[in-house]
Amino acid sequence: MANLFYYDLIVRAMKTALLVSAPVLIISLTVGFMVSIFQAVTQINDATISFIPKIVAVIVALLIFFPWMLQVMCDFTRGIILGIPMAAGG
């Protein structure tokens, strides 16, 4: 029974990590793709140009999604804490 709990914990941890990181990663990927298209069209090959838009996009994404991300992480942590008796065999 405890082995099933640990397996479920690992699966939920991976799903939570993917779910929490997805919005920021998708926005960063999209902005990076748009900047690279802009660089290809204008033939500007400066590597530092892509950093500022991506940093700004990630900060904005964190400001928008942080309350939701925090709620997901708190729910996951609450589930772990409430599952301690089950992991201990009780």
C-alpha positions as CSV (number, residue, x, y, z in Angstrom):
1,M,0.0,0.0,0.0
2,A,2.8,2.4,0.9
3,N,4.6,1.7,-2.4
4,L,1.5,2.8,-4.3
5,F,1.5,6.0,-2.3
6,Y,5.1,6.7,-3.2
7,Y,4.4,6.0,-6.9
8,D,1.4,8.3,-6.8
9,L,3.5,11.0,-5.1
10,I,6.2,10.8,-7.8
11,V,3.6,11.0,-10.6
12,R,1.8,14.0,-8.9
13,A,5.2,15.7,-8.3
14,M,6.1,15.5,-12.0
15,K,2.7,16.6,-13.1
16,T,2.7,19.5,-10.7
17,A,6.2,20.6,-11.9
18,L,5.1,20.5,-15.5
19,L,1.9,22.3,-14.8
20,V,3.5,25.1,-12.8
21,S,6.4,25.6,-15.3
22,A,4.3,25.4,-18.5
23,P,2.9,28.9,-18.7
24,V,6.3,30.6,-18.2
25,L,8.1,28.2,-20.6
26,I,5.5,28.5,-23.3
27,I,5.5,32.3,-23.1
28,S,9.3,32.4,-23.1
29,L,9.4,30.0,-26.1
30,T,6.9,32.1,-28.0
31,V,8.7,35.4,-27.4
32,G,12.0,33.8,-28.3
33,F,10.6,32.4,-31.5
34,M,9.1,35.8,-32.5
35,V,12.4,37.6,-31.8
36,S,14.3,35.0,-33.8
37,I,11.9,35.5,-36.8
38,F,12.4,39.3,-36.4
39,Q,16.2,38.8,-36.4
40,A,16.0,36.6,-39.5
41,V,13.9,39.1,-41.4
42,T,16.1,42.1,-40.5
43,Q,19.3,40.1,-40.6
44,I,20.4,41.3,-37.2
45,N,22.6,38.6,-35.7
46,D,23.1,39.9,-32.2
47,A,22.6,37.3,-29.5
48,T,21.8,39.9,-26.8
49,I,18.7,41.2,-28.5
50,S,16.7,38.2,-27.5
51,F,17.4,38.4,-23.8
52,I,15.5,41.6,-22.9
53,P,12.2,40.7,-24.5
54,K,12.4,37.2,-23.0
55,I,13.2,38.5,-19.5
56,V,10.3,41.0,-19.7
57,A,7.9,38.4,-21.0
58,V,8.9,36.0,-18.2
59,I,8.5,38.7,-15.5
60,V,5.1,39.6,-16.9
61,A,4.1,35.9,-17.0
62,L,5.2,35.4,-13.4
63,L,3.2,38.4,-12.3
64,I,0.1,37.1,-14.1
65,F,0.4,33.4,-13.3
66,F,2.1,33.5,-9.8
67,P,-1.1,33.4,-7.8
68,W,-2.3,30.3,-9.7
69,M,1.2,28.7,-9.5
70,L,1.3,29.3,-5.8
71,Q,-2.2,27.7,-5.3
72,V,-1.2,24.6,-7.3
73,M,2.0,24.2,-5.2
74,C,0.1,24.8,-2.0
75,D,-2.4,22.1,-2.9
76,F,0.3,19.7,-3.8
77,T,2.1,20.4,-0.5
78,R,-1.1,20.0,1.5
79,G,-1.7,16.6,-0.2
80,I,1.8,15.5,0.8
81,I,1.3,16.6,4.4
82,L,-2.1,14.9,4.7
83,G,-0.6,11.7,3.1
84,I,2.1,11.3,5.8
85,P,0.0,9.0,8.0
86,M,-0.7,6.8,4.9
87,A,3.0,6.7,4.1
88,A,3.8,5.7,7.6
89,G,1.5,2.8,7.4
90,G,-1.3,4.2,9.5
